[in-house]
Amino acid sequence: MSGLSRRGWLAGAAGLAGAALVGCARHDEAAATARWVGAGHERGHRLREAKSGRLPAPALSRRAGVLVVGAGIAGLAAARGLVRAGIDDVQIFELEDAAGGNSRGHTMAGMGCPLGAHYLPLPGEHDTALIELLEDLGLRRSVMGRPVYAERHLCHSPQERLFIDGTWHEGLLPPVEALPAAERERTLAQYRRFAEAVDRAAQGGAFRMPTALAAWTPALAALDAIPFAEWLGREGFDAPALRWYLDYCCRDDYGAGPAQVSAWAGIHYFASRHGFHAPGSGDAEREGVLTWPEGNAWLATRLAAPHRERLHTGSVALSVEERRDEVVLDLWNEREQRVERWSAPQLVLAVPLFVAHRLFASPPTALSAAVAAMRHAPWLVANLQCDRPPLDRGGAPPSWDNVLYGSAGLGYVDAMHQSLRAHPGPTVYSAYWALGGNDEAQLRDARQRLLGESAPVWAGRVIADLAQAHPDLPQRVTQIDLMRYGHAMSVPVPGLRGHAALQELTRGSARVHFAHADLSAYSVFEEAFFHGTRAAAQAKAKALRSWPASA
């Protein structure tokens, strides 16, 4: 489905918003209520107040060994690396009231559900740092030289299904038999050709996660230079079902469609992980993923747990100044309603690059260049508390991941799919919407609507979308909690992955080290963890050289 038709659907769905919620009132004693959760975006505007000079002078000054700004996965990975290296005096600052960034979790009626990322693919053997974490957490062990993952943390079967042509089908690739007869032969042929193209591209380990562990070649740079949609057109991939699926995959991982992401990113989605399996290939089973009711918050909570005394939530970074013998961080303490000044020999900036850029009076040239080249997609995560599972249309049984063909959203995840209860009961459906669209104007418009329109309006859109597959969903929903991310993730636009500025930023400076998934041009757990671990090693090396001189 094109970006234009998605926008048109949204306009129509807005009119259904009130009807969807009123429908609950007709069948239940009280209508479902919708609300925003998470810190308000206004908190981040403290940075604007600092720039305007309206905030008071620091009320106190403190010193630490290393400062970490941002307690998303990159910041938590950095703190983990520093503490494991023997640096105990690490202080971590986070704008939100809980650590985790895009991997935070939530609870509704005692049921865990995600506010962001909800699974982790099993890592490749080259990702040694992430494997070490999974082993530390008891998620993986080696048996006779082979990896074995804890069964109760692997996604239970059935894993995925697609609602198309009025019924559910196994898997997310549109099945040929569900397509119009005139489209079947051409679509199957293109499925097979695309699978061959992915296999060729993946040869020699050209695509890996983290992407920094794969060599950057002229061939990859050529793919990075053009939009994925342009490459698909050039290669003759025009079957509607294939193009819908690739659009879905781009929105799922990158927040925007094939016209915005690079051809490198479009191929990377498949070649770096599970490949692309055409029907009848004999290798269509998707690789396992680790998941939990609360999503990747399960991992974030355990990464944050050792740092309770070091973690300062509700802290808004205002400015960073790198001096000859220290780094000075000014921040707003939301709880105490005051400005604080912290200093340390080393600082890790684990925040989006556009936020880091605003913290410097004179930003590094590479930081300015990187930010100028980037776009960030807005996202909506809606958790729908249901008194019981809604009626199913038939076909493939209820799965963990449930996607609607042609939908404006990305489908929903059943938070209770991992439970071992014998009979269905209350549950939470976590619905995801990536709002990056297919051009920059759509992205800006979606962000404005996400921040400007009410929770009931967005809840109505989500319900109207899912009710196509579950007509009684409006009567099953009792509460809707929505999380909005105005700048959720970097879109890997053409030219960004190979941008020299990103490479320069990974080297850091004498005292400031950048750690965020933005440095990989897109946002997933593996990339964030890699950059946090890398930045910790850099800070440790610099700290060992600088501390004796400043002692």
Residue, then its C-alpha position, 0 to 999 in steps of 0.5 A: m500500500s502506498g504512503l498516499s493511500r495510508r494517509g487517506w485511510l488515516a483521514g477516514a479512520a479519524g471519523l471512526a474514532g468516536a464510533a469505535l469508543v462509543g461502541c464500547a459504551r453501548h455494550d458495556e457499562a462504561a466505555a473504554t478509556a484511552r490515555w497517553v503514558g510515559a513522560g510528556h514530551e514537554r519535559g524535553h523542552r527544558l533544553r529549550e529553556a536552557k538555550s534561552g537562559r530562562l533556567p536558574a544557575p546550578a544549585l549544586s555541583r558534583r563529580a564522578g568517574v564517568l557520566v553516562v547520559g541516556a539510559g536506553i539500551a546503549g547507555l545501559a550497555a555502556a554502564r555495564g561495560l564500565v562497571r565490569a571494567g572496574i570503574d564503579d563511580v559511574q553515574i547514569f542520567e535518564l529523562e524518563d522515569a524508567a530506564g530502557g528507552n525504546s525497550r521500556g515496558h508497561t503493566m495493565a491489570g497485572m499483565g506485562c506489555p511492551l512500550g516499544a521493542h518486543y523481541l530479540p532475534l537469536p544473534g549470529e555467532h560473530d556478535t560475541a558481546l551480545i552472546e556474553l550478555l545472553e549467557d550471563l542472563g541464563l538465556r543461552r548456554s553451549v552444549m557440545g559446542r552448540p548454542v542452546y537457548a532457554e525454551r521458556h524465553l523463545c517465542h512459542s508457536p504459532q509465531e506469525r500469521l497474516f489476515i488477507d482475503g478475509t481469513w488468517h494465513e500462517g506466516l507474514l509473506p502473502p500466500v500466493e493462493a490468497l491472491p487474485a488468480a491473475e497475480r499468482e504466477r508473476t508473484l511467485a516468480q518474483y518471490r523466487r527472484f528476490a530470494e535469489a537476490v538476497d542470497r547473492a547479496a549475503q554471500g561472504g558475510a556482507f550483511r551482519m548485525p551489528t552492521a559495524l562487524a561487516a566490511w563496507t565495500p563499494a558494492l554496499a555503498a552503491l546500494d546505500a546511495i539509492p532508495f530501496a523503491e528505486w532499486l526494486g523498480r530497476e530490478g523489476f520487482d513490481a508484484p503488489a503482494l511482494r511490494w506490500y510485504l517489503d513496505y511492511c518490513c521497512r516500516d517494521d524495522y526502520g519506521a518508513g517505507p521503501a521510498q525513504v530507506s536505502a536499498w542497502a537497508g532494504i536488503h539488510y533486513f533480510a540478508s543480515r538475519h533470516g534471509f527471504h524464503a520463497p514458498g516451496s523453497g523447503d527452508a521457509e521456517r523462520e528463525g527463533v526469537l526471544t520474547w517476553p510479555e513486556g517485550n525487551a523491557w525484560l532485558a532492559t530491566r536486568l541491564a538496569a538492575p545493578h545500577r539502582e544507586r547510580l541511575h538518576t531518572g527524571s534528569v534532563a541533560l541541558s548542556v555538555e562542555e568538554r574542557r581540557d581536564e574534564v567534561v561538565l554536564d548541566l542537567w535539570n532534576e525534575r524531581e527536585q526542580r533544580v539545575e545540577r552540575w556534574s563533572a567527570p574525566q569521561l562522558v558517554l553520550a547515549v542519546p539520539l544524535f540530534v539531541a546530542h547536537r543541541l547539548f553543545a555550544s559549539p557541536p563537533t563538525a561531524l555531529s552537525a554533518a550527521v544530524a543534517a543527513m538524518r531523519h527520525a520516524p515517529w511511532l505509536v505503541a497502543n496497548l489494548q487491555c481486553d476482557r477476553p480474546p476477541l472473535d477470530r475470523g478463522g484460518a490460522p490460529p491466534s499467534w504471537d505476531n498478527v498482521l493485517y494485509g494492507s493495514a496502516g498499522l503493523g498489526y499486534v502482538d498478544a502479550m499473553h501468548q507466552s503464558l502457559r495458561a490452559h484456557p484463554g482469558p484476559t489479555v493485552y494486544s500491543a499494536y504498533w504503528a510506524l508513521g514515517g511514510n514515504d517522504e519527508a512531508q508525510l513524516r513531518d505531518a504524522r509527527q505533528r498529528l501524533l503530538g497534537e491529536s488526542a489519545p481517544v482519536w488515536a485509540g479509535r484509529v487503532i481499534a478501527d484498524l484491528a476490527q477488520a479482523h476482529p469485529d467485536l474488538p471494540q466490545r472487548v477493550t476495557q482500557i487503551d494505554l498509548m505511548r508516542y515517540g515523536h523521534a523514535m528511530s533513525v530512518p536509514v535514508p540513502g547515503l546515511r549508513g556509509h556517511a563519513a560523519l558516523q564513522e568519525l563519531t564512533r571514534g569520539s574525542a579525548r573525553v566525550h564518547f558517542a553511543h547510540a543506535d543512530l551511529s548504525a543509521y537505524s535502531v535495533f537492540e543489537e546496534a544499540f548494545f554494540h555501540g554502548t559496549r564500544a563506547a565503554a571500552q573507549a571511555k575506559a581506555k581514556a580514563l586510565r590515561s587521564w585519571p593519574a594526571s587529574a588526581 
